[in-house]
Amino acid sequence: MKNTFLALSIFLLASIISSCVILSPKKYKALLAKQDSLNTGWTESQLKSESLEQLIARLRKDTTGLSSQLADLRAQYADMDANYNKLRSNSSSEINKLSGNLDKLSEDLKKREQRLKEVEEILRKRDEATNQLKAKLQEALLGFTKNGLTVEIKNGKVYVSLTDKLLFPSGSIIIDEKGKQALTQLANVLKQQPEINIAVEGHTDSQKINNLGQIKDNWDLSVLRSTSVVRFLTEEQRVESVRMTATGKGEFQPLGSNATAESRSKNRRIEIVLSPKLDELYDLIKK
């Protein structure tokens, strides 16, 4: 475009020069003015062309930059989308896992609540049976309460406590007649309660044993008196031996201080501990 325009200008100039001899001054001036106008237009065209080329270059540069930014944004979007899908997948997995755990915990809780209800029901029945047993024993042994016999409930068990003077002569392990009467009344109740376990405990005061033959100390005395009671209940009253236990506690579980004759008398005793069989409860605990 530039070469064409330059050639045209040269051609016009040559034409003017070659024909200047026949052109009038007026036409000559008109031609010069036209040439100036063309030169001015040419200069302006060049400036505009350069400006346009600069603009095109800048636009191309901007386009390249925008394309690069667009590519980066697309890459970021792809990463974010991938992370989102991963998080969504993990969240679903975690939610399902938590849901499963909650279901399991809920099921375990229901089972525990059911077991608790069963245990509470067994304990309720035990307490009910214990209270009934106490009432029966108090009624059967009513005539011996003035001789130091007591019936109490402690820790879900019935304790029948008989002082030594109700059962044995002083320093003896042989049950006297009054003691046999009390034990016979007790045995009548126990034989009607086959679900009751029976523990016979011998207790003494802290006074040392003197002149009792082969009985060496209070341990011996407490054990032998306990076994005497067990033999009477099993051999003479036919209470099942499998339900019986004989133990001697000696002087080591006193009711009083052993400081006075009265407190020592309370400490010398036979305690018959009656407890309901809790096999059903133990079976529940093992589950």
C-alpha positions as CSV (number, residue, x, y, z in Angstrom):
1,M,0.0,0.0,0.0
2,K,2.8,2.4,0.9
3,N,4.7,1.7,-2.5
4,T,1.6,2.2,-4.5
5,F,0.9,5.5,-2.9
6,L,4.5,6.7,-3.4
7,A,4.5,5.7,-7.0
8,L,1.3,7.6,-7.5
9,S,2.8,10.7,-6.0
10,I,5.9,10.6,-8.1
11,F,3.8,10.1,-11.2
12,L,1.7,13.1,-10.4
13,L,4.8,15.2,-9.7
14,A,6.4,14.2,-13.0
15,S,3.2,14.9,-14.8
16,I,3.1,18.3,-13.2
17,I,6.7,19.1,-14.1
18,S,6.4,17.8,-17.6
19,S,3.3,19.8,-18.2
20,C,4.2,22.9,-16.3
21,V,4.8,24.7,-19.5
22,I,1.3,24.4,-20.6
23,L,-0.4,24.7,-17.2
24,S,-1.7,28.0,-16.0
25,P,-0.4,29.3,-12.6
26,K,-3.8,28.6,-11.2
27,K,-3.9,25.0,-12.2
28,Y,-0.3,24.6,-11.0
29,K,-1.1,25.9,-7.6
30,A,-4.1,23.6,-7.5
31,L,-2.0,20.7,-8.3
32,L,0.5,21.6,-5.6
33,A,-2.3,22.0,-3.0
34,K,-3.6,18.6,-4.1
35,Q,-0.1,17.1,-3.6
36,D,0.2,18.6,-0.1
37,S,-3.2,17.2,0.7
38,L,-2.1,13.8,-0.5
39,N,1.1,14.0,1.5
40,T,-0.8,15.0,4.6
41,G,-3.3,12.2,4.0
42,W,-0.4,9.8,3.5
43,T,1.3,10.9,6.8
44,E,-2.0,10.6,8.7
45,S,-2.6,7.1,7.1
46,Q,0.9,6.1,8.2
47,L,0.2,7.3,11.8
48,K,-3.1,5.6,11.8
49,S,-1.6,2.4,10.4
50,E,1.2,2.4,13.0
51,S,-1.4,3.1,15.8
52,L,-3.6,0.2,14.5
53,E,-0.6,-2.1,14.3
54,Q,0.3,-1.2,17.9
55,L,-3.3,-1.8,19.0
56,I,-3.4,-5.1,17.2
57,A,-0.1,-6.1,18.9
58,R,-1.4,-5.1,22.2
59,L,-4.7,-6.9,21.7
60,R,-2.8,-10.0,20.6
61,K,-0.7,-9.8,23.7
62,D,-3.8,-9.3,25.9
63,T,-5.5,-12.2,24.1
64,T,-2.5,-14.4,24.8
65,G,-2.5,-13.3,28.5
66,L,-6.2,-13.9,28.8
67,S,-5.9,-17.3,27.2
68,S,-3.2,-18.2,29.7
69,Q,-5.4,-17.0,32.6
70,L,-8.4,-18.9,31.2
71,A,-6.3,-22.1,31.0
72,D,-5.1,-21.6,34.6
73,L,-8.7,-21.0,35.7
74,R,-9.9,-24.1,33.9
75,A,-7.1,-26.1,35.6
76,Q,-8.1,-24.7,39.0
77,Y,-11.7,-25.5,38.3
78,A,-10.8,-29.0,37.3
79,D,-8.8,-29.5,40.6
80,M,-11.6,-28.0,42.7
81,D,-14.2,-30.2,41.0
82,A,-12.1,-33.2,41.5
83,N,-11.6,-32.3,45.2
84,Y,-15.3,-31.6,45.6
85,N,-16.2,-35.0,44.2
86,K,-13.6,-36.7,46.4
87,L,-14.9,-34.9,49.5
88,R,-18.4,-35.7,48.5
89,S,-17.5,-39.4,48.1
90,N,-15.6,-39.4,51.4
91,S,-18.5,-37.6,53.1
92,S,-21.0,-40.2,51.9
93,S,-18.7,-43.0,53.0
94,E,-18.2,-41.4,56.5
95,I,-21.9,-40.7,56.8
96,N,-22.7,-44.3,55.9
97,K,-20.1,-45.5,58.4
98,L,-21.4,-43.3,61.1
99,S,-24.9,-44.3,60.4
100,G,-23.9,-48.0,60.7
101,N,-22.1,-47.3,64.0
102,L,-25.2,-45.5,65.3
103,D,-27.4,-48.4,64.3
104,K,-25.1,-50.8,66.1
105,L,-24.9,-48.6,69.2
106,S,-28.6,-48.2,69.2
107,E,-29.1,-52.0,69.0
108,D,-26.5,-52.6,71.7
109,L,-28.3,-50.0,73.9
110,K,-31.6,-51.8,73.4
111,K,-30.0,-55.1,74.4
112,R,-28.5,-53.5,77.5
113,E,-31.7,-51.9,78.4
114,Q,-33.5,-55.3,78.0
115,R,-30.8,-57.0,80.2
116,L,-31.1,-54.2,82.8
117,K,-34.9,-54.7,82.9
118,E,-34.4,-58.5,83.3
119,V,-31.8,-57.9,86.1
120,E,-34.1,-55.4,87.8
121,E,-37.0,-57.9,87.6
122,I,-34.8,-60.7,89.1
123,L,-33.7,-58.4,91.9
124,R,-37.3,-57.3,92.5
125,K,-38.3,-61.0,92.8
126,R,-35.3,-61.6,95.1
127,D,-36.3,-58.7,97.4
128,E,-39.9,-59.9,97.4
129,A,-38.8,-63.4,98.2
130,T,-36.4,-62.2,100.9
131,N,-39.1,-60.1,102.6
132,Q,-41.5,-63.1,102.5
133,L,-38.9,-65.3,104.0
134,K,-38.2,-62.9,106.8
135,A,-41.9,-62.6,107.6
136,K,-42.2,-66.5,107.7
137,L,-39.1,-66.8,109.9
138,Q,-40.2,-64.1,112.3
139,E,-43.6,-65.8,112.6
140,A,-42.0,-69.3,113.1
141,L,-39.4,-68.0,115.6
142,L,-41.5,-65.5,117.5
143,G,-41.2,-67.4,120.7
144,F,-37.4,-67.2,120.8
145,T,-37.0,-63.5,120.3
146,K,-36.8,-62.9,124.0
147,N,-33.9,-65.3,124.2
148,G,-31.8,-63.1,121.9
149,L,-32.9,-64.3,118.4
150,T,-33.2,-61.7,115.7
151,V,-34.2,-61.7,112.0
152,E,-32.9,-59.0,109.8
153,I,-32.4,-58.2,106.1
154,K,-28.9,-56.9,105.1
155,N,-27.6,-56.6,101.5
156,G,-30.5,-58.7,100.1
157,K,-30.0,-61.5,102.5
158,V,-31.8,-62.7,105.6
159,Y,-29.7,-62.9,108.8
160,V,-31.0,-65.1,111.6
161,S,-28.8,-64.4,114.6
162,L,-28.9,-66.7,117.7
163,T,-26.9,-65.9,120.8
164,D,-24.8,-68.7,122.2
165,K,-26.9,-68.9,125.4
166,L,-29.9,-69.9,123.2
167,L,-28.0,-72.7,121.6
168,F,-25.1,-73.9,123.8
169,P,-24.1,-74.2,127.4
170,S,-21.2,-72.0,128.3
171,G,-18.0,-73.2,126.5
172,S,-19.8,-76.1,124.9
173,I,-20.3,-77.1,121.3
174,I,-23.3,-79.4,122.0
175,I,-26.7,-77.8,121.2
176,D,-29.1,-77.8,124.2
177,E,-32.8,-78.6,124.1
178,K,-33.9,-74.9,123.8
179,G,-31.5,-74.5,120.9
180,K,-32.8,-77.6,119.1
181,Q,-36.4,-76.3,119.4
182,A,-35.4,-73.0,117.7
183,L,-33.4,-74.8,115.0
184,T,-36.3,-77.2,114.4
185,Q,-38.7,-74.3,113.8
186,L,-36.1,-72.7,111.5
187,A,-35.7,-76.0,109.6
188,N,-39.4,-76.2,109.0
189,V,-39.3,-72.9,107.1
190,L,-36.1,-73.7,105.3
191,K,-37.4,-77.0,103.9
192,Q,-40.3,-75.1,102.3
193,Q,-37.8,-72.8,100.6
194,P,-35.6,-75.0,98.4
195,E,-34.3,-72.0,96.4
196,I,-32.6,-70.6,99.5
197,N,-28.9,-71.1,100.2
198,I,-27.8,-71.5,103.8
199,A,-24.6,-70.3,105.4
200,V,-23.9,-70.9,109.1
201,E,-21.3,-68.6,110.7
202,G,-19.9,-69.1,114.2
203,H,-18.7,-66.0,116.1
204,T,-17.1,-65.6,119.5
205,D,-16.0,-62.8,121.8
206,S,-12.3,-61.9,122.4
207,Q,-11.9,-63.8,125.6
208,K,-9.2,-66.5,125.5
209,I,-10.3,-70.1,125.8
210,N,-9.5,-71.9,129.0
211,N,-9.8,-75.6,129.9
212,L,-11.8,-76.7,126.8
213,G,-9.9,-79.8,126.0
214,Q,-9.1,-80.1,122.3
215,I,-10.6,-76.7,121.5
216,K,-7.5,-74.6,121.1
217,D,-8.9,-71.1,120.6
218,N,-11.8,-69.0,119.5
219,W,-11.3,-70.1,115.8
220,D,-11.8,-73.7,116.9
221,L,-14.8,-72.8,119.0
222,S,-16.6,-70.8,116.3
223,V,-16.0,-73.5,113.6
224,L,-17.1,-76.4,115.8
225,R,-20.3,-74.6,116.9
226,S,-21.1,-73.8,113.3
227,T,-20.6,-77.4,112.2
228,S,-22.8,-78.6,115.1
229,V,-25.6,-76.5,113.8
230,V,-25.1,-77.7,110.3
231,R,-25.1,-81.3,111.4
232,F,-28.3,-80.9,113.4
233,L,-30.1,-79.2,110.4
234,T,-28.9,-81.8,107.8
235,E,-28.8,-85.0,109.8
236,E,-31.8,-84.6,112.2
237,Q,-34.0,-82.1,110.3
238,R,-33.2,-83.3,106.8
239,V,-32.3,-80.0,105.3
240,E,-30.4,-80.6,102.0
241,S,-26.7,-80.7,102.7
242,V,-25.9,-79.2,99.3
243,R,-27.5,-76.0,100.4
244,M,-25.4,-75.7,103.6
245,T,-22.0,-74.0,104.3
246,A,-20.3,-73.9,107.7
247,T,-17.7,-71.3,108.6
248,G,-16.0,-69.9,111.7
249,K,-15.3,-66.2,112.0
250,G,-13.8,-66.4,115.5
251,E,-13.6,-63.0,117.3
252,F,-13.0,-60.9,114.2
253,Q,-16.5,-59.8,113.2
254,P,-17.8,-58.5,116.6
255,L,-21.1,-56.6,117.0
256,G,-19.8,-54.8,120.0
257,S,-16.5,-53.7,121.6
258,N,-16.0,-56.7,123.9
259,A,-15.5,-54.1,126.7
260,T,-18.5,-55.3,128.7
261,A,-20.2,-58.6,129.5
262,E,-23.3,-57.5,127.6
263,S,-21.4,-56.7,124.4
264,R,-19.4,-59.9,124.6
265,S,-22.6,-61.8,125.0
266,K,-23.9,-60.3,121.7
267,N,-20.6,-61.2,120.0
268,R,-20.9,-64.9,120.9
269,R,-23.5,-65.9,118.4
270,I,-24.5,-68.1,115.5
271,E,-25.6,-66.3,112.4
272,I,-27.6,-68.2,109.8
273,V,-27.4,-66.3,106.5
274,L,-30.1,-67.1,104.0
275,S,-29.7,-65.9,100.4
276,P,-31.9,-66.6,97.4
277,K,-30.2,-68.6,94.5
278,L,-29.4,-66.1,91.8
279,D,-28.4,-68.5,89.0
280,E,-30.8,-66.7,86.6
281,L,-29.1,-63.4,87.4
282,Y,-25.6,-64.9,87.0
283,D,-26.6,-66.3,83.6
284,L,-27.6,-62.8,82.6
285,I,-24.3,-61.3,83.7
286,K,-22.4,-63.8,81.7
287,K,-24.1,-62.9,78.5
